[in-house]
Amino acid sequence: MSLNDNLLGIPPTHLADDPAPRDALAAGTDPAQVAAAHPASSLPWTVLAEQALEAGRTVEGYAYARVGYHRGLDALRRSGWRGQGPVPWAHEPNQGFLRALAALARAAGTIGETAEHERCRTFLADCDRSAVGTLGLA
């Protein structure tokens, strides 16, 4: 048995693909413009969070990550997720949410919110253990 085994037998959740925000970001559109045009998408909020964290703007990154995380939870619930079960990193539309969760964990850890950091890291591992290493939270 591997660490990624789904012991509860819950099918993985795969978010619907919405290529518009991903394509706009890939074309070089400012992530703030993409977030304004596609506010329900986790991806542009996550990019804003990652950029803020990289620039040392931790509180701003925390706020963007929190929005991306909640937008992702909304999308997961619309896709049938009921608070548990795999959310595979390999499914590209899931990556905006998983990256937001990782950014929120990093930001929480940086400001000393240890319980939130651990909650987010555990949640990420519960979604897809491979994402923890991929996103630098191993």
One Martini backbone bead per residue (centre of mass of N, CA, C, O) as a GRO file, in nm:
protein
  138
    1MET     BB    1   0.096   0.036   0.024
    2SER     BB    2   0.050   0.362  -0.036
    3LEU     BB    3   0.022   0.697   0.054
    4ASN     BB    4  -0.202   0.739  -0.195
    5ASP     BB    5  -0.412   0.581  -0.088
    6ASN     BB    6  -0.770   0.529  -0.102
    7LEU     BB    7  -0.928   0.416   0.174
    8LEU     BB    8  -1.235   0.532   0.115
    9GLY     BB    9  -1.309   0.532  -0.204
   10ILE     BB   10  -1.291   0.814  -0.313
   11PRO     BB   11  -1.331   0.995  -0.567
   12PRO     BB   12  -1.187   1.202  -0.759
   13THR     BB   13  -1.139   1.545  -0.808
   14HIS     BB   14  -1.238   1.730  -1.109
   15LEU     BB   15  -1.201   2.009  -1.241
   16ALA     BB   16  -1.304   2.222  -1.450
   17ASP     BB   17  -1.220   2.356  -1.747
   18ASP     BB   18  -1.067   2.698  -1.759
   19PRO     BB   19  -0.871   2.850  -1.998
   20ALA     BB   20  -0.880   3.162  -1.986
   21PRO     BB   21  -0.689   3.233  -1.746
   22ARG     BB   22  -0.446   3.067  -1.843
   23ASP     BB   23  -0.414   3.208  -2.119
   24ALA     BB   24  -0.380   3.497  -2.015
   25LEU     BB   25  -0.126   3.442  -1.850
   26ALA     BB   26   0.045   3.318  -2.086
   27ALA     BB   27   0.017   3.605  -2.247
   28GLY     BB   28   0.082   3.833  -2.002
   29THR     BB   29  -0.135   3.903  -1.824
   30ASP     BB   30  -0.230   4.062  -1.568
   31PRO     BB   31  -0.336   3.910  -1.284
   32ALA     BB   32  -0.535   4.133  -1.194
   33GLN     BB   33  -0.701   4.127  -1.456
   34VAL     BB   34  -0.776   3.827  -1.441
   35ALA     BB   35  -0.920   3.839  -1.168
   36ALA     BB   36  -1.135   4.046  -1.260
   37ALA     BB   37  -1.242   3.862  -1.505
   38HIS     BB   38  -1.188   3.582  -1.298
   39PRO     BB   39  -1.287   3.555  -0.978
   40ALA     BB   40  -1.351   3.227  -0.959
   41SER     BB   41  -1.054   3.183  -1.003
   42SER     BB   42  -0.765   3.066  -0.855
   43LEU     BB   43  -0.516   3.127  -1.033
   44PRO     BB   44  -0.475   3.441  -1.022
   45TRP     BB   45  -0.456   3.453  -0.712
   46THR     BB   46  -0.210   3.270  -0.693
   47VAL     BB   47  -0.016   3.441  -0.856
   48LEU     BB   48  -0.034   3.684  -0.670
   49ALA     BB   49   0.071   3.538  -0.421
   50GLU     BB   50   0.344   3.441  -0.529
   51GLN     BB   51   0.451   3.723  -0.597
   52ALA     BB   52   0.431   3.847  -0.315
   53LEU     BB   53   0.606   3.640  -0.165
   54GLU     BB   54   0.863   3.678  -0.341
   55ALA     BB   55   0.862   4.004  -0.254
   56GLY     BB   56   0.778   4.009   0.070
   57ARG     BB   57   0.445   4.024   0.069
   58THR     BB   58   0.289   3.847   0.294
   59VAL     BB   59   0.005   3.964   0.351
   60GLU     BB   60  -0.078   3.982   0.058
   61GLY     BB   61  -0.033   3.682  -0.007
   62TYR     BB   62  -0.233   3.574   0.199
   63ALA     BB   63  -0.484   3.706   0.077
   64TYR     BB   64  -0.469   3.582  -0.203
   65ALA     BB   65  -0.463   3.286  -0.108
   66ARG     BB   66  -0.737   3.291   0.033
   67VAL     BB   67  -0.902   3.343  -0.219
   68GLY     BB   68  -0.804   3.101  -0.388
   69TYR     BB   69  -0.898   2.889  -0.187
   70HIS     BB   70  -1.205   2.963  -0.180
   71ARG     BB   71  -1.255   2.934  -0.482
   72GLY     BB   72  -1.174   2.634  -0.483
   73LEU     BB   73  -1.386   2.528  -0.288
   74ASP     BB   74  -1.625   2.607  -0.458
   75ALA     BB   75  -1.547   2.432  -0.704
   76LEU     BB   76  -1.538   2.161  -0.562
   77ARG     BB   77  -1.833   2.157  -0.470
   78ARG     BB   78  -1.950   2.179  -0.762
   79SER     BB   79  -1.789   1.888  -0.823
   80GLY     BB   80  -1.870   1.705  -0.541
   81TRP     BB   81  -1.718   1.781  -0.307
   82ARG     BB   82  -1.715   1.669   0.066
   83GLY     BB   83  -1.421   1.722   0.229
   84GLN     BB   84  -1.306   1.463   0.070
   85GLY     BB   85  -1.049   1.350  -0.104
   86PRO     BB   86  -0.912   1.355  -0.397
   87VAL     BB   87  -0.684   1.614  -0.556
   88PRO     BB   88  -0.525   1.603  -0.836
   89TRP     BB   89  -0.240   1.736  -0.970
   90ALA     BB   90  -0.250   1.613  -1.269
   91HIS     BB   91  -0.498   1.799  -1.280
   92GLU     BB   92  -0.473   2.106  -1.394
   93PRO     BB   93  -0.735   2.251  -1.271
   94ASN     BB   94  -0.628   2.189  -0.965
   95GLN     BB   95  -0.365   2.373  -0.933
   96GLY     BB   96  -0.470   2.642  -0.828
   97PHE     BB   97  -0.567   2.539  -0.556
   98LEU     BB   98  -0.305   2.394  -0.458
   99ARG     BB   99  -0.130   2.649  -0.474
  100ALA     BB  100  -0.295   2.816  -0.273
  101LEU     BB  101  -0.253   2.628  -0.033
  102ALA     BB  102   0.057   2.655  -0.031
  103ALA     BB  103   0.068   2.964  -0.001
  104LEU     BB  104  -0.085   2.972   0.266
  105ALA     BB  105   0.117   2.805   0.424
  106ARG     BB  106   0.361   2.989   0.386
  107ALA     BB  107   0.240   3.251   0.499
  108ALA     BB  108   0.164   3.142   0.777
  109GLY     BB  109   0.452   3.063   0.858
  110THR     BB  110   0.579   3.350   0.833
  111ILE     BB  111   0.366   3.478   1.059
  112GLY     BB  112   0.320   3.235   1.284
  113GLU     BB  113   0.077   3.039   1.179
  114THR     BB  114   0.106   2.726   1.258
  115ALA     BB  115  -0.175   2.591   1.242
  116GLU     BB  116  -0.232   2.679   0.948
  117HIS     BB  117   0.009   2.556   0.816
  118GLU     BB  118  -0.057   2.261   0.899
  119ARG     BB  119  -0.341   2.243   0.780
  120CYS     BB  120  -0.259   2.299   0.484
  121ARG     BB  121  -0.049   2.074   0.454
  122THR     BB  122  -0.243   1.842   0.520
  123PHE     BB  123  -0.450   1.902   0.302
  124LEU     BB  124  -0.259   1.867   0.066
  125ALA     BB  125  -0.188   1.570   0.131
  126ASP     BB  126  -0.486   1.472   0.112
  127CYS     BB  127  -0.517   1.541  -0.187
  128ASP     BB  128  -0.181   1.527  -0.266
  129ARG     BB  129   0.118   1.418  -0.180
  130SER     BB  130   0.289   1.513  -0.432
  131ALA     BB  131   0.237   1.824  -0.394
  132VAL     BB  132   0.420   1.885  -0.157
  133GLY     BB  133   0.688   1.860  -0.316
  134THR     BB  134   0.623   2.025  -0.570
  135LEU     BB  135   0.552   2.290  -0.363
  136GLY     BB  136   0.769   2.295  -0.117
  137LEU     BB  137   0.642   2.120   0.169
  138ALA     BB  138   0.844   1.877   0.266
   0.00000   0.00000   0.00000
